[in-house]
Amino acid sequence: MNSTMKTLNWIFNLVLGSMLLFACTQEKTKCNHLGKLPYYNEASFTPIWLEKNDKKVHELHRIRPFQLINQNGEIISDKTFEGKIYVTDFFFTSCPGICPKMTANMKILQDTFLHEEDFLLLSHSVTPSRDSVPVLKKYATNKGILSEKWHLATGNQEEIYNLGRQVYFVEEDLGLAKEADEFLHTENFVLIDKNKHIRGIYNGLNKTAIQQLIKDVKTLIAEK
């Protein structure tokens, strides 16, 4: 094969690979039909396809230790979610815009997996100075939030913002560059597996995305 043909073949394979990657990113159902989900290692949310027992999985980004306070005034931490699948987002109780819809969609997840012991929800307040424990408790009561299934978290704002931007990457996939103390506001839901790896990011306002998230949670529950 001459150099021209080799170059053309390389370009063809590159384009084909890019098309398949794009398809997997845009429509997971075409790529996880074998009961698998990709891993996400950094803020670009480029999917990484590995077998669960692949040694490389242990080298991937994991949710770091944290400590916050929930709507019952209880200390919650990464240990609370040890061995659990969970979905996380960022909101504030006085939000008049996207947050009510996000909360409604999180409640769909709560109700869908109400009896699934290995599944939890975690919503971080981005205005923790205003969202005190009593405020979160009242919000939870009004929204039908069950504390045994869904934690509303308050605490140190710097810690919460760092978790959002540097640990869960909730804004980074949008290509936004913000200062550490600049207001964090995003509609993204992030799916975390039992080993603290990121396995999906979803638009929390989109009904189709929520249905896909439900399917992906079921995939993780079935994952051996």
N, CA, C and O of each residue as an XYZ file, in Angstrom:
896
protein
N       0.850     -1.194      0.000
C       0.000      0.000      0.000
C       0.882      1.238      0.000
O       1.731      1.392      0.877
N       0.689      2.137     -0.986
C       1.535      3.317     -1.061
C       1.149      4.316      0.027
O       0.162      4.141      0.741
N       1.961      5.369      0.128
C       1.754      6.334      1.205
C       0.428      7.065      1.082
O      -0.190      7.394      2.094
N      -0.026      7.330     -0.160
C      -1.303      8.030     -0.363
C      -2.463      7.188      0.132
O      -3.368      7.684      0.803
N      -2.424      5.879     -0.215
C      -3.486      4.980      0.216
C      -3.484      4.822      1.737
O      -4.547      4.757      2.355
N      -2.301      4.761      2.340
C      -2.202      4.652      3.789
C      -2.811      5.874      4.462
O      -3.508      5.768      5.472
N      -2.532      7.040      3.878
C      -3.068      8.289      4.439
C      -4.575      8.321      4.338
O      -5.260      8.699      5.289
N      -5.110      7.913      3.157
C      -6.557      7.893      2.967
C      -7.219      6.902      3.919
O      -8.281      7.183      4.474
N      -6.595      5.756      4.106
C      -7.132      4.739      5.012
C      -7.144      5.250      6.446
O      -8.097      5.014      7.188
N      -6.083      5.951      6.834
C      -6.000      6.519      8.189
C      -7.094      7.555      8.407
O      -7.732      7.583      9.460
N      -7.307      8.410      7.405
C      -8.339      9.448      7.505
C      -9.719      8.811      7.609
O     -10.558      9.244      8.398
N      -9.944      7.762      6.789
C     -11.241      7.071      6.827
C     -11.513      6.488      8.209
O     -12.611      6.646      8.742
N     -10.524      5.814      8.792
C     -10.696      5.210     10.112
C     -10.912      6.258     11.190
O     -11.679      6.048     12.130
N     -10.224      7.400     11.044
C     -10.376      8.479     12.015
C     -11.783      9.050     11.969
O     -12.410      9.269     13.005
N     -12.279      9.293     10.742
C     -13.628      9.837     10.587
C     -14.672      8.852     11.096
O     -15.615      9.246     11.783
N     -14.508      7.560     10.761
C     -15.447      6.545     11.206
C     -15.474      6.458     12.726
O     -16.541      6.374     13.335
N     -14.287      6.480     13.332
C     -14.218      6.422     14.791
C     -14.871      7.617     15.440
O     -15.535      7.484     16.468
N     -14.688      8.795     14.847
C     -15.294     10.018     15.389
C     -16.807      9.961     15.293
O     -17.517     10.390     16.202
N     -17.305      9.412     14.150
C     -18.754      9.297     13.974
C     -19.363      8.355     15.004
O     -20.430      8.635     15.551
N     -18.688      7.236     15.272
C     -19.192      6.285     16.261
C     -19.162      6.876     17.652
O     -20.093      6.677     18.432
N     -18.093      7.609     17.975
C     -17.988      8.241     19.278
C     -19.087      9.261     19.469
O     -19.689      9.339     20.540
N     -19.359     10.059     18.416
C     -20.418     11.069     18.488
C     -21.772     10.404     18.703
O     -22.592     10.873     19.492
N     -21.991      9.307     17.991
C     -23.262      8.597     18.136
C     -23.437      8.068     19.550
O     -24.534      8.133     20.106
N     -22.364      7.545     20.136
C     -22.439      7.027     21.496
C     -22.707      8.138     22.493
O     -23.450      7.953     23.456
N     -22.096      9.297     22.257
C     -22.274     10.424     23.159
C     -23.679     10.963     23.077
O     -24.264     11.320     24.099
N     -24.243     11.031     21.862
C     -25.545     11.644     21.658
C     -26.702     10.705     21.971
O     -27.768     11.162     22.381
N     -26.516      9.419     21.789
C     -27.618      8.480     22.004
C     -27.081      7.204     22.615
O     -26.705      6.271     21.905
N     -27.049      7.170     23.958
C     -26.431      6.067     24.669
C     -27.103      4.734     24.367
O     -26.461      3.687     24.449
N     -28.393      4.761     24.017
C     -29.107      3.502     23.811
C     -28.522      2.685     22.678
O     -28.705      1.469     22.641
N     -27.833      3.313     21.766
C     -27.202      2.579     20.673
C     -25.886      1.953     21.108
O     -25.352      1.076     20.429
N     -25.369      2.407     22.242
C     -24.035      1.983     22.641
C     -24.024      1.152     23.912
O     -23.017      0.511     24.216
N     -25.126      1.147     24.666
C     -25.140      0.348     25.872
C     -26.129     -0.800     25.768
O     -26.629     -1.293     26.779
N     -26.409     -1.224     24.543
C     -27.381     -2.294     24.360
C     -26.896     -3.607     24.937
O     -27.692     -4.527     25.128
N     -25.602     -3.715     25.221
C     -25.064     -4.911     25.845
C     -25.050     -4.782     27.361
O     -24.404     -5.571     28.050
N     -25.759     -3.791     27.878
C     -25.830     -3.600     29.320
C     -24.622     -2.913     29.899
O     -24.216     -3.214     31.021
N     -24.036     -1.988     29.151
C     -22.842     -1.294     29.616
C     -23.018      0.212     29.477
O     -23.744      0.690     28.606
N     -22.341      0.948     30.352
C     -22.281      2.402     30.264
C     -20.822      2.827     30.214
O     -19.955      2.127     30.736
N     -20.543      3.966     29.590
C     -19.164      4.453     29.582
C     -18.785      5.062     30.921
O     -19.635      5.283     31.783
N     -17.503      5.326     31.080
C     -16.980      6.081     32.215
C     -16.611      7.475     31.711
O     -16.331      7.671     30.529
N     -16.618      8.443     32.641
C     -16.215      9.812     32.289
C     -15.132     10.238     33.259
O     -15.291     10.150     34.477
N     -14.032     10.702     32.697
C     -12.824     10.927     33.487
C     -12.507     12.394     33.721
O     -11.769     12.728     34.648
N     -13.054     13.274     32.890
C     -12.739     14.694     33.038
C     -13.854     15.549     32.456
O     -14.880     15.035     32.009
N     -13.639     16.867     32.465
C     -14.709     17.835     32.224
C     -15.267     17.839     30.806
O     -16.357     18.366     30.587
N     -14.562     17.275     29.849
C     -15.083     17.248     28.484
C     -16.180     16.194     28.313
O     -16.896     16.194     27.312
N     -16.304     15.304     29.285
C     -17.262     14.197     29.233
C     -17.109     13.373     27.955
O     -18.088     13.024     27.295
N     -15.865     13.077     27.629
C     -15.581     12.143     26.539
C     -15.756     10.723     27.082
O     -15.100     10.364     28.060
N     -16.618      9.913     26.479
C     -16.867      8.567     27.029
C     -15.656      7.651     26.901
O     -14.957      7.652     25.887
N     -15.427      6.875     27.946
C     -14.363      5.876     27.969
C     -15.027      4.517     28.165
O     -15.706      4.287     29.165
N     -14.828      3.631     27.211
C     -15.486      2.326     27.257
C     -14.519      1.282     27.784
O     -13.563      0.905     27.108
N     -14.779      0.820     29.000
C     -13.936     -0.178     29.641
C     -14.809     -1.251     30.276
O     -15.937     -0.988     30.692
N     -14.271     -2.459     30.343
C     -14.924     -3.498     31.117
C     -14.759     -3.168     32.601
O     -13.750     -2.590     33.004
N     -15.747     -3.536     33.404
C     -15.720     -3.191     34.821
C     -14.482     -3.740     35.525
O     -13.968     -3.114     36.452
N     -13.997     -4.917     35.087
C     -12.843     -5.539     35.732
C     -11.517     -5.131     35.107
O     -10.469     -5.671     35.462
N     -11.557     -4.180     34.178
C     -10.321     -3.675     33.567
C      -9.534     -2.887     34.618
O     -10.107     -2.055     35.322
N      -8.247     -3.139     34.729
C      -7.404     -2.456     35.719
C      -7.379     -0.947     35.514
O      -7.137     -0.198     36.461
N      -7.625     -0.497     34.295
C      -7.599      0.934     34.001
C      -8.736      1.687     34.693
O      -8.642      2.896     34.908
N      -9.809      0.972     35.042
C     -10.937      1.616     35.719
C     -10.480      2.261     37.023
O     -10.969      3.326     37.397
N      -9.539      1.615     37.716
C      -9.076      2.121     39.006
C      -8.265      3.409     38.877
O      -8.011      4.087     39.873
N      -7.866      3.739     37.676
C      -7.084      4.953     37.441
C      -7.960      6.150     37.091
O      -7.466      7.271     36.976
N      -9.259      5.914     36.921
C     -10.165      6.974     36.490
C     -10.574      7.885     37.646
O     -10.440      7.537     38.819
N     -11.078      9.062     37.273
C     -11.561     10.048     38.239
C     -12.656      9.453     39.120
O     -13.561      8.775     38.634
N     -12.561      9.717     40.422
C     -13.577      9.279     41.375
C     -14.007     10.465     42.237
O     -13.261     11.431     42.399
N     -15.212     10.380     42.782
C     -15.711     11.428     43.655
C     -14.894     11.411     44.944
O     -14.804     10.387     45.622
N     -14.313     12.531     45.264
C     -13.436     12.620     46.438
C     -14.260     12.704     47.728
O     -15.470     12.923     47.678
N     -13.608     12.532     48.875
C     -14.318     12.659     50.154
C     -14.915     14.059     50.336
O     -14.334     15.056     49.907
N     -16.078     14.112     50.976
C     -16.736     15.387     51.281
C     -17.576     15.223     52.537
O     -17.860     14.105     52.966
N     -17.971     16.349     53.121
C     -18.834     16.335     54.300
C     -19.771     17.527     54.258
O     -19.319     18.666     54.146
N     -21.079     17.280     54.347
C     -22.095     18.318     54.281
C     -23.161     18.036     55.333
O     -23.011     17.115     56.136
N     -24.242     18.824     55.335
C     -25.345     18.653     56.281
C     -26.645     18.554     55.499
O     -26.871     19.341     54.579
N     -27.503     17.602     55.847
C     -28.753     17.429     55.101
C     -29.936     18.133     55.766
O     -29.771     18.820     56.774
N     -31.115     17.960     55.201
C     -32.314     18.659     55.664
C     -32.768     18.256     57.058
O     -33.609     18.926     57.657
N     -32.218     17.172     57.572
C     -32.536     16.750     58.936
C     -31.479     17.208     59.942
O     -31.536     16.858     61.121
N     -30.512     17.996     59.460
C     -29.441     18.444     60.334
C     -28.385     17.379     60.575
O     -27.552     17.527     61.469
N     -28.408     16.310     59.793
C     -27.460     15.211     59.937
C     -26.234     15.444     59.053
O     -26.342     15.976     57.948
N     -25.093     15.045     59.547
C     -23.874     15.099     58.736
C     -23.927     13.978     57.707
O     -24.128     12.814     58.051
N     -23.745     14.342     56.441
C     -23.633     13.343     55.374
C     -22.271     13.508     54.731
O     -21.700     14.599     54.735
N     -21.759     12.440     54.189
C     -20.437     12.475     53.567
C     -20.384     11.479     52.423
O     -21.380     10.833     52.098
N     -19.232     11.366     51.829
C     -19.055     10.361     50.772
C     -19.348      8.964     51.307
O     -19.733      8.077     50.545
N     -19.167      8.760     52.618
C     -19.449      7.455     53.227
C     -20.943      7.132     53.183
O     -21.330      5.964     53.138
N     -21.785      8.183     53.197
C     -23.231      7.984     53.118
C     -23.612      7.278     51.824
O     -24.596      6.541     51.766
N     -22.807      7.519     50.781
C     -23.106      6.998     49.443
C     -22.200      5.818     49.069
O     -22.153      5.390     47.916
N     -21.488      5.311     50.072
C     -20.591      4.175     49.847
C     -21.388      2.975     49.347
O     -22.365      2.564     49.974
N     -20.965      2.416     48.213
C     -21.636      1.250     47.662
C     -23.018      1.535     47.102
O     -23.807      0.613     46.894
N     -23.321      2.816     46.853
C     -24.617      3.213     46.323
C     -24.469      3.822     44.921
O     -23.440      4.412     44.591
N     -25.496      3.669     44.127
C     -25.648      4.435     42.887
C     -26.388      5.700     43.273
O     -27.366      5.634     44.018
N     -25.946      6.856     42.783
C     -26.709      8.061     43.093
C     -26.657      9.070     41.954
O     -25.751      9.074     41.120
N     -27.680      9.927     41.963
C     -27.763     11.034     41.008
C     -27.646     12.322     41.801
O     -28.272     12.466     42.851
N     -26.856     13.249     41.312
C     -26.650     14.505     42.030
C     -26.930     15.703     41.143
O     -26.782     15.643     39.923
N     -27.343     16.806     41.786
C     -27.535     18.064     41.078
C     -27.281     19.225     42.021
O     -26.951     19.019     43.189
N     -27.435     20.466     41.513
C     -27.178     21.682     42.273
C     -28.354     22.636     42.060
O     -28.765     22.884     40.927
N     -28.894     23.171     43.170
C     -30.126     23.947     43.107
C     -30.116     24.992     44.219
O     -29.136     25.084     44.958
N     -31.181     25.781     44.356
C     -31.419     26.566     45.568
C     -32.916     26.750     45.745
O     -33.656     26.851     44.766
N     -33.358     26.792     46.989
C     -34.783     26.708     47.287
C     -35.581     27.906     46.793
O     -36.773     27.777     46.516
N     -34.938     29.083     46.676
C     -35.656     30.289     46.252
C     -35.591     30.505     44.746
O     -36.051     31.532     44.246
N     -35.029     29.557     44.028
C     -34.890     29.672     42.575
C     -36.263     29.680     41.910
O     -37.042     28.746     42.099
N     -36.577     30.734     41.125
C     -37.880     30.803     40.465
C     -37.867     30.226     39.052
O     -38.913     30.104     38.416
N     -36.669     29.870     38.562
C     -36.543     29.468     37.164
C     -36.504     27.971     36.964
O     -37.544     27.312     36.974
N     -35.300     27.423     36.780
C     -35.160     26.027     36.385
C     -35.283     25.043     37.542
O     -35.603     23.874     37.327
N     -35.032     25.502     38.769
C     -34.969     24.565     39.903
C     -36.266     23.807     40.173
O     -36.211     22.606     40.436
N     -37.442     24.464     40.119
C     -38.671     23.682     40.356
C     -38.843     22.523     39.387
O     -39.294     21.446     39.776
N     -38.486     22.739     38.135
C     -38.583     21.663     37.150
C     -37.558     20.569     37.434
O     -37.855     19.381     37.308
N     -36.348     20.981     37.819
C     -35.320     20.003     38.178
C     -35.762     19.165     39.370
O     -35.588     17.947     39.385
N     -36.336     19.830     40.369
C     -36.812     19.115     41.555
C     -37.917     18.128     41.186
O     -37.947     17.004     41.687
N     -38.824     18.554     40.308
C     -39.906     17.664     39.864
C     -39.341     16.440     39.161
O     -39.846     15.332     39.342
N     -38.302     16.628     38.363
C     -37.702     15.498     37.650
C     -36.881     14.612     38.581
O     -36.825     13.397     38.389
N     -36.248     15.206     39.584
C     -35.566     14.390     40.591
C     -36.582     13.554     41.364
O     -36.299     12.417     41.742
N     -37.765     14.121     41.596
C     -38.801     13.359     42.309
C     -39.272     12.166     41.477
O     -39.623     11.123     42.030
N     -39.280     12.316     40.161
C     -39.592     11.170     39.298
C     -38.598     10.042     39.567
O     -38.978      8.873     39.638
N     -37.323     10.401     39.717
C     -36.295      9.403     40.024
C     -36.536      8.803     41.412
O     -36.427      7.592     41.602
N     -36.865      9.669     42.380
C     -37.148      9.172     43.732
C     -38.274      8.140     43.700
O     -38.163      7.068     44.294
N     -39.345      8.475     43.008
C     -40.511      7.592     42.988
C     -40.258      6.317     42.184
O     -40.765      5.248     42.523
N     -39.462      6.445     41.107
C     -39.158      5.283     40.271
C     -38.329      4.246     41.027
O     -38.540      3.041     40.888
N     -37.377      4.739     41.833
C     -36.458      3.831     42.538
C     -36.688      3.858     44.052
O     -35.763      3.676     44.844
N     -37.937      4.088     44.423
C     -38.288      4.237     45.834
C     -37.881      3.026     46.671
O     -37.463      3.180     47.818
N     -37.997      1.851     46.120
C     -37.716      0.631     46.869
C     -36.374      0.004     46.494
O     -36.094     -1.139     46.855
N     -35.558      0.748     45.779
C     -34.221      0.264     45.410
C     -33.223      0.724     46.479
O     -32.868      1.902     46.537
N     -32.778     -0.203     47.315
C     -31.922      0.134     48.453
C     -30.575      0.713     48.037
O     -29.970      1.470     48.796
N     -30.103      0.374     46.864
C     -28.769      0.811     46.435
C     -28.802      2.093     45.610
O     -27.848      2.394     44.893
N     -29.895      2.849     45.706
C     -30.012      4.089     44.931
C     -30.390      5.251     45.831
O     -31.300      5.144     46.653
N     -29.664      6.394     45.664
C     -29.935      7.612     46.425
C     -29.885      8.837     45.509
O     -29.434      8.769     44.365
N     -30.363      9.953     46.052
C     -30.311     11.248     45.364
C     -29.608     12.252     46.270
O     -29.718     12.182     47.494
N     -28.884     13.190     45.655
C     -28.167     14.218     46.407
C     -28.269     15.555     45.682
O     -27.762     15.711     44.571
N     -28.936     16.524     46.329
C     -29.068     17.869     45.760
C     -28.328     18.859     46.644
O     -28.609     18.968     47.837
N     -27.376     19.586     46.051
C     -26.574     20.561     46.789
C     -27.172     21.963     46.640
O     -27.492     22.378     45.526
N     -27.324     22.684     47.727
C     -27.743     24.082     47.634
C     -26.549     24.948     47.229
O     -25.467     24.837     47.804
N     -26.759     25.809     46.235
C     -25.703     26.731     45.812
C     -25.815     28.069     46.543
O     -25.020     28.979     46.310
N     -26.812     28.181     47.430
C     -26.925     29.341     48.327
C     -27.031     28.822     49.763
O     -28.047     29.033     50.425
N     -26.000     28.155     50.237
C     -26.081     27.492     51.544
C     -26.271     28.447     52.714
O     -26.806     28.052     53.749
N     -25.841     29.695     52.568
C     -26.023     30.650     53.667
C     -27.501     30.959     53.891
O     -27.907     31.283     55.007
N     -28.297     30.859     52.839
C     -29.742     31.096     52.952
C     -30.518     29.793     53.128
O     -31.556     29.761     53.789
N     -30.004     28.727     52.533
C     -30.684     27.436     52.639
C     -30.200     26.694     53.883
O     -29.421     25.744     53.804
N     -30.685     27.159     55.029
C     -30.354     26.535     56.308
C     -31.086     25.198     56.424
O     -31.897     24.847     55.567
N     -30.794     24.470     57.477
C     -31.466     23.188     57.700
C     -32.982     23.350     57.766
O     -33.690     22.591     57.104
N     -33.522     24.317     58.546
C     -34.991     24.474     58.573
C     -35.584     24.820     57.206
O     -36.668     24.348     56.865
N     -34.882     25.639     56.425
C     -35.363     25.998     55.087
C     -35.396     24.760     54.192
O     -36.368     24.539     53.470
N     -34.347     23.964     54.239
C     -34.304     22.739     53.437
C     -35.368     21.748     53.891
O     -35.978     21.063     53.070
N     -35.588     21.674     55.191
C     -36.603     20.753     55.720
C     -37.996     21.137     55.228
O     -38.780     20.277     54.827
N     -38.295     22.436     55.264
C     -39.595     22.912     54.784
C     -39.745     22.640     53.293
O     -40.806     22.212     52.839
N     -38.686     22.889     52.538
C     -38.692     22.637     51.086
C     -38.952     21.160     50.816
O     -39.747     20.808     49.944
N     -38.275     20.303     51.570
C     -38.441     18.858     51.394
C     -39.874     18.432     51.676
O     -40.439     17.619     50.944
N     -40.458     18.972     52.723
C     -41.838     18.640     53.070
C     -42.795     19.074     51.970
O     -43.699     18.331     51.589
N     -42.587     20.290     51.464
C     -43.475     20.835     50.428
C     -43.360     20.075     49.107
O     -44.326     20.002     48.347
N     -42.188     19.512     48.834
C     -41.949     18.854     47.543
C     -42.092     17.332     47.609
O     -41.878     16.651     46.606
N     -42.442     16.803     48.750
C     -42.587     15.354     48.868
C     -41.272     14.610     48.827
O     -41.208     13.480     48.342
N     -40.221     15.232     49.333
C     -38.882     14.636     49.324
C     -38.712     13.751     50.557
O     -38.944     14.198     51.681
N     -38.310     12.513     50.351
C     -38.126     11.540     51.428
C     -36.660     11.504     51.843
O     -35.785     11.207     51.030
N     -36.398     11.804     53.099
C     -35.016     11.953     53.561
C     -34.223     10.652     53.501
O     -32.998     10.683     53.386
N     -34.904      9.510     53.578
C     -34.171      8.244     53.495
C     -33.705      7.934     52.069
O     -32.867      7.057     51.859
N     -34.257      8.662     51.097
C     -33.908      8.433     49.698
C     -33.162      9.611     49.070
O     -32.351      9.429     48.162
N     -33.444     10.824     49.564
C     -32.982     12.037     48.873
C     -32.449     13.039     49.895
O     -33.192     13.522     50.750
N     -31.165     13.344     49.797
C     -30.519     14.303     50.696
C     -30.437     15.678     50.034
O     -29.944     15.814     48.914
N     -30.926     16.693     50.745
C     -30.729     18.088     50.344
C     -29.583     18.615     51.192
O     -29.668     18.608     52.420
N     -28.513     19.073     50.554
C     -27.286     19.370     51.285
C     -26.982     20.860     51.371
O     -27.100     21.593     50.390
N     -26.593     21.285     52.554
C     -26.060     22.622     52.771
C     -24.688     22.461     53.428
O     -24.265     21.349     53.744
N     -24.004     23.583     53.628
C     -22.666     23.504     54.206
C     -21.815     24.671     53.753
O     -22.324     25.763     53.503
N     -20.532     24.439     53.651
C     -19.595     25.472     53.235
C     -19.720     25.725     51.729
O     -19.626     24.795     50.928
N     -19.933     26.988     51.354
C     -20.153     27.293     49.936
C     -18.940     26.941     49.074
O     -19.091     26.412     47.973
N     -17.752     27.230     49.568
C     -16.546     26.919     48.784
C     -16.458     25.424     48.502
O     -16.087     25.008     47.404
N     -16.803     24.625     49.507
C     -16.781     23.170     49.349
C     -17.801     22.725     48.298
O     -17.494     21.901     47.435
N     -19.007     23.271     48.376
C     -20.068     22.895     47.433
C     -19.712     23.297     46.011
O     -19.912     22.519     45.078
N     -19.189     24.500     45.838
C     -18.830     24.970     44.500
C     -17.672     24.166     43.927
O     -17.631     23.878     42.731
N     -16.733     23.809     44.796
C     -15.614     22.978     44.333
C     -16.101     21.608     43.892
O     -15.645     21.073     42.882
N     -17.031     21.043     44.659
C     -17.607     19.754     44.270
C     -18.277     19.854     42.904
O     -18.095     18.989     42.048
N     -19.058     20.925     42.707
C     -19.769     21.081     41.442
C     -18.854     21.216     40.258
O     -19.063     20.582     39.224
N     -17.826     22.053     40.407
C     -16.985     22.384     39.250
C     -15.797     21.445     39.064
O     -15.445     21.105     37.935
N     -15.180     21.026     40.164
C     -13.945     20.256     40.050
C     -14.138     18.757     40.243
O     -13.271     17.970     39.865
N     -15.257     18.356     40.824
C     -15.470     16.931     41.117
C     -16.549     16.326     40.219
O     -16.345     15.272     39.616
N     -17.703     17.002     40.134
C     -18.791     16.503     39.281
C     -18.782     17.120     37.880
O     -19.464     16.620     36.986
N     -18.025     18.189     37.678
C     -17.903     18.849     36.369
C     -19.258     19.309     35.813
O     -19.480     19.235     34.604
N     -20.152     19.775     36.666
C     -21.516     20.055     36.208
C     -21.628     21.232     35.239
O     -22.576     21.305     34.457
N     -20.674     22.141     35.290
C     -20.695     23.263     34.348
C     -19.696     23.104     33.222
O     -19.855     23.707     32.160
N     -18.673     22.305     33.440
C     -17.541     22.296     32.521
C     -17.893     21.806     31.125
O     -17.269     22.229     30.152
N     -18.882     20.921     31.006
C     -19.237     20.419     29.684
C     -19.866     21.497     28.814
O     -20.003     21.333     27.602
N     -20.251     22.616     29.456
C     -20.835     23.722     28.707
C     -19.768     24.673     28.182
O     -20.083     25.629     27.474
N     -18.523     24.422     28.519
C     -17.438     25.268     28.065
C     -17.367     26.587     28.809
O     -16.846     27.570     28.284
N     -17.891     26.616     30.036
C     -17.905     27.849     30.805
C     -16.658     27.954     31.667
O     -16.221     26.977     32.274
N     -16.093     29.153     31.712
C     -14.953     29.409     32.584
C     -15.395     30.435     33.622
O     -15.689     31.579     33.279
N     -15.442     30.027     34.898
C     -15.925     30.910     35.947
C     -14.923     30.989     37.093
O     -14.123     30.079     37.316
N     -14.995     32.112     37.813
C     -14.205     32.258     39.017
C     -14.768     31.343     40.102
O     -15.933     30.948     40.057
N     -13.919     31.013     41.079
C     -14.310     30.047     42.100
C     -15.558     30.461     42.863
O     -16.364     29.608     43.235
N     -15.733     31.772     43.105
C     -16.877     32.230     43.892
C     -18.028     32.734     43.029
O     -19.030     33.216     43.558
N     -17.899     32.630     41.705
C     -18.975     33.062     40.808
C     -20.135     32.080     40.906
O     -19.931     30.876     41.062
N     -21.354     32.606     40.813
C     -22.561     31.811     41.070
C     -22.613     30.553     40.207
O     -22.437     30.608     38.990
N     -22.854     29.434     40.853
C     -22.947     28.147     40.165
C     -24.417     27.868     39.872
O     -25.242     27.805     40.784
N     -24.733     27.702     38.602
C     -26.128     27.463     38.221
C     -26.141     26.557     36.998
O     -25.655     26.945     35.935
N     -26.683     25.377     37.134
C     -26.680     24.406     36.039
C     -27.878     23.483     36.150
O     -28.341     23.187     37.252
N     -28.380     23.028     35.011
C     -29.491     22.087     34.989
C     -29.024     20.640     34.903
O     -29.853     19.735     34.805
N     -27.729     20.402     34.936
C     -27.208     19.052     34.739
C     -27.423     18.135     35.943
O     -27.265     18.544     37.094
N     -27.786     16.891     35.650
C     -27.802     15.799     36.623
C     -26.606     14.902     36.298
O     -26.300     14.677     35.127
N     -25.934     14.392     37.325
C     -24.777     13.525     37.113
C     -25.026     12.181     37.790
O     -25.468     12.123     38.937
N     -24.736     11.107     37.068
C     -24.938      9.745     37.557
C     -23.613      9.161     38.048
O     -22.620      9.142     37.322
N     -23.619      8.683     39.301
C     -22.426      8.125     39.932
C     -22.672      6.652     40.258
O     -23.742      6.291     40.749
N     -21.684      5.807     39.985
C     -21.870      4.381     40.263
C     -21.404      4.011     41.670
O     -20.982      4.880     42.433
N     -21.478      2.735     42.012
C     -21.166      2.279     43.362
C     -19.698      2.456     43.734
O     -19.348      2.423     44.913
N     -18.850      2.642     42.745
C     -17.425      2.831     42.987
C     -16.992      4.284     42.848
O     -15.803      4.577     42.726
N     -17.984      5.208     42.867
C     -17.740      6.656     42.853
C     -17.205      7.154     41.519
O     -16.536      8.186     41.471
N     -17.489      6.439     40.434
C     -17.124      6.884     39.103
C     -18.306      7.586     38.444
O     -19.458      7.214     38.667
N     -18.019      8.604     37.631
C     -19.061      9.283     36.871
C     -19.430      8.424     35.668
O     -18.558      8.021     34.898
N     -20.735      8.141     35.504
C     -21.170      7.273     34.413
C     -22.150      7.954     33.459
O     -22.556      7.350     32.466
N     -22.538      9.203     33.742
C     -23.442      9.890     32.822
C     -23.740     11.305     33.271
O     -23.677     11.614     34.461
N     -24.069     12.172     32.307
C     -24.521     13.533     32.593
C     -25.750     13.787     31.726
O     -25.791     13.383     30.565
N     -26.767     14.469     32.303
C     -28.074     14.569     31.662
C     -28.657     15.960     31.899
O     -28.405     16.582     32.931
N     -29.433     16.436     30.941
C     -30.159     17.687     31.105
C     -31.358     17.440     32.008
O     -32.295     16.734     31.635
N     -31.322     18.022     33.187
C     -32.358     17.781     34.173
C     -33.697     18.413     33.865
O     -34.651     18.244     34.624
N     -33.785     19.147     32.748
C     -35.042     19.767     32.340
C     -35.714     19.008     31.207
O     -36.856     19.291     30.845
N     -34.996     18.044     30.654
C     -35.444     17.368     29.438
C     -36.060     16.006     29.769
O     -35.399     15.149     30.355
N     -37.325     15.811     29.394
C     -38.026     14.570     29.721
C     -37.369     13.348     29.079
O     -37.299     12.282     29.691
N     -36.889     13.507     27.851
C     -36.223     12.390     27.177
C     -34.935     12.022     27.898
O     -34.616     10.843     28.050
N     -34.189     13.042     28.345
C     -32.955     12.795     29.085
C     -33.242     12.090     30.406
O     -32.474     11.224     30.823
N     -34.335     12.449     31.065
C     -34.689     11.808     32.331
C     -35.041     10.343     32.104
O     -34.667      9.485     32.903
N     -35.758     10.052     31.022
C     -36.083      8.659     30.713
C     -34.812      7.864     30.410
O     -34.701      6.697     30.787
N     -33.848      8.503     29.724
C     -32.579      7.830     29.464
C     -31.822      7.591     30.764
O     -31.204      6.543     30.953
N     -31.878      8.578     31.660
C     -31.231      8.432     32.963
C     -31.826      7.255     33.729
O     -31.089      6.478     34.337
N     -33.120      7.120     33.707
C     -33.774      5.991     34.382
C     -33.262      4.665     33.813
O     -32.969      3.736     34.566
N     -33.156      4.578     32.491
C     -32.639      3.368     31.855
C     -31.200      3.100     32.287
O     -30.820      1.955     32.532
N     -30.402      4.168     32.379
C     -29.000      4.002     32.736
C     -28.821      3.600     34.200
O     -27.919      2.831     34.534
N     -29.684      4.122     35.065
C     -29.655      3.674     36.459
C     -29.954      2.180     36.530
O     -29.287      1.443     37.257
N     -30.941      1.741     35.789
C     -31.282      0.316     35.767
C     -30.125     -0.512     35.228
O     -29.903     -1.635     35.681
N     -29.387      0.031     34.266
C     -28.214     -0.664     33.743
C     -27.176     -0.842     34.843
O     -26.584     -1.914     34.968
N     -26.949      0.205     35.647
C     -25.965      0.107     36.734
C     -26.443     -0.851     37.817
O     -25.646     -1.599     38.383
N     -27.741     -0.830     38.108
C     -28.276     -1.752     39.117
C     -28.037     -3.206     38.696
O     -27.750     -4.069     39.526
N     -28.163     -3.453     37.396
C     -27.991     -4.812     36.873
C     -26.527     -5.179     36.670
O     -26.210     -6.341     36.417
N     -25.635     -4.203     36.779
C     -24.220     -4.431     36.526
C     -23.641     -5.309     37.629
O     -23.793     -5.009     38.813
N     -22.987     -6.377     37.244
C     -22.418     -7.315     38.206
C     -20.956     -6.998     38.487
O     -20.315     -7.690     39.277
